[in-house]
Amino acid sequence: MAGLDRDSFSCSICLDLLKEPVTIPCGHSYCMSCIKSHWDTEGENKSYSCPQCRQTFTPMPVLVKSTMLAVLMEEMKKSRLQAAPDDHCYAGAEDVACDVCTGRKLKAQKSCLVCLVSFCEKHLQPHKSSAFEKHKLVEPTRKLQENVCSRHDEVMKMFCRTDQRSICYLCSVDEHKGHDTVSAAAERAERQRELQGSRLKIQKRIQDRQKDVKLLQQEAEAINRSADKAVEDSEKIFTQLIRLMEQRRSDLKQQVRSQQDAEMSRVRELQEKLEKEIAELERKDAELETLSHTENNNHFIHSYPSLSQISESADSFSSDLHPLSYFEDVTVAVTEVRDQLQEVLSEKWTNITQTVTDVEVLLSAEPKTRAEFLRFSCDITLDPNTANNQVSLSDGNRKATFTESNQCYSKHPDRFTAWCQVLSRESLPRRCYWEVEWAGSVVGLAVSYKNISRSGSSESLFGGNDKSWKLDCYNNSYRFAHKNASTPVSGPQSNRLGVYMNSRAGILSFYSVSETMTLLHRVQTTFTQPLHAGLWLCGYRDNAKFCKLK
């Protein structure tokens, strides 16, 4: 079949190999569909011709499939498939080509690390015999020359652990003599075991991260549910507030109008009385005028006493009507309520917005640089009502100083009485950072629940109970205290310390602040209440100040 001419078995109409071949009376062969289509166009003339020799036929010849030609076409197709690979079998730019093929090269199926040659499926056949059983076949690779020693032109079958490089046998007895050398296979086996260990670690980390992803998905769902509920509840609360304001406005309007009607009724009643009195007086005045003109003296004398009597007005009415002020005080009172409401909203709105911004994902990373910490900086001031009598506050209640004399503080249930310490006025955001500058012999930086005792030895001391955590700063060391247990802490000395807290994640960290952030001590616990910052002073002139970071 290899010597057959393709053109001899091609349809002269479609120029492809014959499909369902038919032979017409003149001896030429065509595809059945091709000749039918050709004759359909000629059918109007009732004459049918051969596209090649132009011989005509009337009527149209009956077309019958040529069985012999059909079998021949099938054999020819099979021969073509065996003789020529499909295009996808040839090596492309990204493939490893067979080194044995000539002309257009086929894709390599394997590479031999002994022969340093890549083979296609055909040329690989000899390597499947027993003569090549010691040859190492691998997936096809272009980097076969990397396995050849550039010095000795030998395959590198050994590995020098001393120099951490692949070598050939001659290298092991030459420049690598005395080194820790093993076969490449042994080194591969060793590293294979390490690889398995690495894979186990990676797979464990993948599992951990998958758990984290699942936790984050749950967190996202919880955030969405919580946010939707917060918006819904807030809408209800604000709607209630608006309705309450609308009700109060309606009540006030109704009360003002009711009082207006009552007062207007009283004014009209007084007005009617005054108008009647005026009419009576005008009538009297007219009678007296008439009497004044009478010429009968006796009549005048007898009539005057009765006409001259004027009854007293039942109601006295002040003529000092200026300035008028009736309902203006209502406006003043409403204005006062408005101002108080604005003041309350202004004070509390910060807490509301801070509460919103405190929402965070549990798995968010802890800051590393000071710039990252400063993103969470908060403004802290000290509460004078909590300050011990020997603690003096200054610098806008940011600084606390130990004094020998008592301060003139009023009595207050929140005041510490046993220890020289003070709490912050504000509760701390869930995630926050602050810095403290200190000086003196010993100063303690603390966080505490607000309900810590104000008296008693350990009950009220920062770090002496389960309600507070404290880092004591000495001139050459640190100590951490909690539940009345003290732990030494090492780290660089600094008069400026940073405190980072993520109460939701239960993290409390103390840092030495200089050009870099150095972690001194970290606490991992569960916080169950809002926290306040605190300062503890040991001796005379010890002082500490919350730094302004914003």
BELHUUR-V415279 format. One record per backbone hydrogen bond with DSSP energy under -0.5 kcal/mol. CO is the residue of the C=O (numbers start at 1). NH is the residue of the N-H. If there is no record, write none. Layout:
co:CO nh:NH
co:CO nh:NH
//
This chain:
co:1 nh:4
co:4 nh:6
co:5 nh:8
co:5 nh:9
co:6 nh:9
co:7 nh:10
co:9 nh:18
co:11 nh:15
co:16 nh:11
co:19 nh:32
co:20 nh:32
co:21 nh:66
co:22 nh:24
co:22 nh:30
co:24 nh:27
co:28 nh:24
co:30 nh:22
co:31 nh:35
co:32 nh:36
co:33 nh:37
co:34 nh:38
co:35 nh:39
co:36 nh:40
co:37 nh:41
co:38 nh:42
co:39 nh:43
co:42 nh:45
co:42 nh:47
co:43 nh:46
co:48 nh:57
co:50 nh:54
co:55 nh:50
co:57 nh:48
co:62 nh:64
co:64 nh:23
co:65 nh:67
co:66 nh:70
co:67 nh:71
co:68 nh:72
co:69 nh:73
co:70 nh:74
co:71 nh:75
co:72 nh:76
co:73 nh:77
co:74 nh:78
co:75 nh:79
co:76 nh:80
co:77 nh:81
co:78 nh:82
co:79 nh:83
co:80 nh:84
co:86 nh:89
co:87 nh:90
co:89 nh:107
co:92 nh:95
co:95 nh:97
co:96 nh:108
co:105 nh:91
co:106 nh:98
co:110 nh:119
co:111 nh:113
co:111 nh:138
co:112 nh:116
co:112 nh:117
co:117 nh:112
co:118 nh:99
co:119 nh:109
co:119 nh:110
co:120 nh:124
co:122 nh:125
co:124 nh:127
co:125 nh:128
co:126 nh:129
co:129 nh:132
co:130 nh:133
co:132 nh:135
co:135 nh:137
co:136 nh:113
co:138 nh:111
co:143 nh:146
co:144 nh:147
co:145 nh:148
co:147 nh:156
co:149 nh:153
co:154 nh:149
co:155 nh:157
co:157 nh:184
co:158 nh:167
co:159 nh:161
co:159 nh:182
co:160 nh:164
co:160 nh:165
co:165 nh:160
co:167 nh:158
co:168 nh:172
co:169 nh:173
co:171 nh:174
co:171 nh:176
co:174 nh:177
co:176 nh:179
co:179 nh:181
co:180 nh:161
co:180 nh:162
co:182 nh:159
co:183 nh:187
co:184 nh:188
co:185 nh:189
co:186 nh:190
co:187 nh:191
co:188 nh:192
co:189 nh:193
co:190 nh:194
co:191 nh:195
co:192 nh:196
co:193 nh:197
co:194 nh:198
co:195 nh:199
co:196 nh:200
co:197 nh:201
co:198 nh:202
co:199 nh:203
co:200 nh:204
co:201 nh:205
co:202 nh:206
co:203 nh:207
co:204 nh:208
co:205 nh:209
co:206 nh:210
co:207 nh:211
co:208 nh:212
co:209 nh:213
co:210 nh:214
co:211 nh:215
co:212 nh:216
co:213 nh:217
co:214 nh:218
co:215 nh:219
co:216 nh:220
co:217 nh:221
co:218 nh:222
co:219 nh:223
co:220 nh:224
co:221 nh:225
co:222 nh:226
co:223 nh:227
co:224 nh:228
co:225 nh:229
co:226 nh:230
co:227 nh:231
co:228 nh:232
co:229 nh:233
co:230 nh:234
co:231 nh:235
co:232 nh:236
co:233 nh:237
co:234 nh:238
co:235 nh:239
co:236 nh:240
co:237 nh:241
co:238 nh:242
co:239 nh:243
co:240 nh:244
co:241 nh:245
co:242 nh:246
co:243 nh:247
co:244 nh:248
co:245 nh:249
co:246 nh:250
co:247 nh:251
co:248 nh:252
co:249 nh:253
co:250 nh:254
co:251 nh:255
co:252 nh:256
co:253 nh:257
co:254 nh:258
co:255 nh:259
co:256 nh:260
co:257 nh:261
co:258 nh:262
co:259 nh:263
co:260 nh:264
co:261 nh:265
co:262 nh:266
co:263 nh:267
co:264 nh:268
co:265 nh:269
co:266 nh:270
co:267 nh:271
co:268 nh:272
co:269 nh:273
co:270 nh:274
co:271 nh:275
co:272 nh:276
co:273 nh:277
co:274 nh:278
co:275 nh:279
co:276 nh:280
co:277 nh:281
co:278 nh:282
co:279 nh:283
co:280 nh:284
co:281 nh:285
co:282 nh:286
co:283 nh:287
co:284 nh:288
co:285 nh:289
co:286 nh:290
co:287 nh:291
co:288 nh:292
co:289 nh:293
co:290 nh:293
co:291 nh:294
co:295 nh:297
co:296 nh:300
co:297 nh:301
co:298 nh:302
co:299 nh:303
co:300 nh:304
co:301 nh:305
co:303 nh:307
co:304 nh:308
co:305 nh:309
co:319 nh:321
co:327 nh:330
co:327 nh:331
co:328 nh:332
co:329 nh:333
co:330 nh:334
co:331 nh:335
co:332 nh:336
co:333 nh:337
co:334 nh:338
co:335 nh:339
co:336 nh:340
co:337 nh:341
co:338 nh:342
co:339 nh:343
co:340 nh:344
co:341 nh:345
co:342 nh:346
co:343 nh:347
co:344 nh:348
co:345 nh:349
co:346 nh:350
co:347 nh:351
co:348 nh:352
co:349 nh:353
co:350 nh:354
co:351 nh:355
co:352 nh:356
co:353 nh:357
co:354 nh:358
co:356 nh:359
co:361 nh:364
co:369 nh:373
co:370 nh:374
co:371 nh:375
co:372 nh:375
co:373 nh:376
co:374 nh:377
co:376 nh:433
co:378 nh:380
co:381 nh:425
co:381 nh:426
co:382 nh:384
co:383 nh:386
co:383 nh:387
co:386 nh:416
co:388 nh:391
co:389 nh:407
co:390 nh:392
co:390 nh:403
co:392 nh:401
co:394 nh:398
co:394 nh:399
co:395 nh:398
co:397 nh:382
co:398 nh:546
co:399 nh:394
co:400 nh:544
co:401 nh:392
co:402 nh:541
co:407 nh:409
co:412 nh:415
co:419 nh:421
co:420 nh:537
co:421 nh:388
co:422 nh:535
co:423 nh:383
co:430 nh:503
co:432 nh:501
co:433 nh:378
co:434 nh:499
co:435 nh:547
co:436 nh:497
co:437 nh:545
co:439 nh:543
co:442 nh:538
co:443 nh:473
co:444 nh:446
co:444 nh:536
co:445 nh:471
co:446 nh:534
co:447 nh:469
co:448 nh:532
co:449 nh:452
co:454 nh:417
co:454 nh:418
co:456 nh:460
co:459 nh:453
co:461 nh:464
co:463 nh:484
co:465 nh:468
co:465 nh:483
co:467 nh:449
co:469 nh:447
co:470 nh:472
co:470 nh:481
co:471 nh:445
co:472 nh:474
co:472 nh:479
co:473 nh:443
co:477 nh:474
co:478 nh:489
co:479 nh:472
co:480 nh:487
co:481 nh:470
co:482 nh:485
co:485 nh:482
co:487 nh:480
co:489 nh:478
co:495 nh:438
co:496 nh:513
co:497 nh:436
co:498 nh:511
co:499 nh:434
co:500 nh:509
co:501 nh:432
co:502 nh:506
co:502 nh:507
co:503 nh:527
co:506 nh:525
co:507 nh:502
co:508 nh:523
co:509 nh:500
co:510 nh:520
co:510 nh:521
co:511 nh:498
co:511 nh:513
co:512 nh:514
co:512 nh:518
co:516 nh:514
co:516 nh:518
co:517 nh:519
co:518 nh:512
co:521 nh:510
co:523 nh:508
co:523 nh:525
co:530 nh:450
co:531 nh:428
co:532 nh:448
co:533 nh:424
co:534 nh:446
co:535 nh:422
co:536 nh:444
co:539 nh:542
co:542 nh:402
co:543 nh:439
co:544 nh:400
co:545 nh:437
co:547 nh:549
//
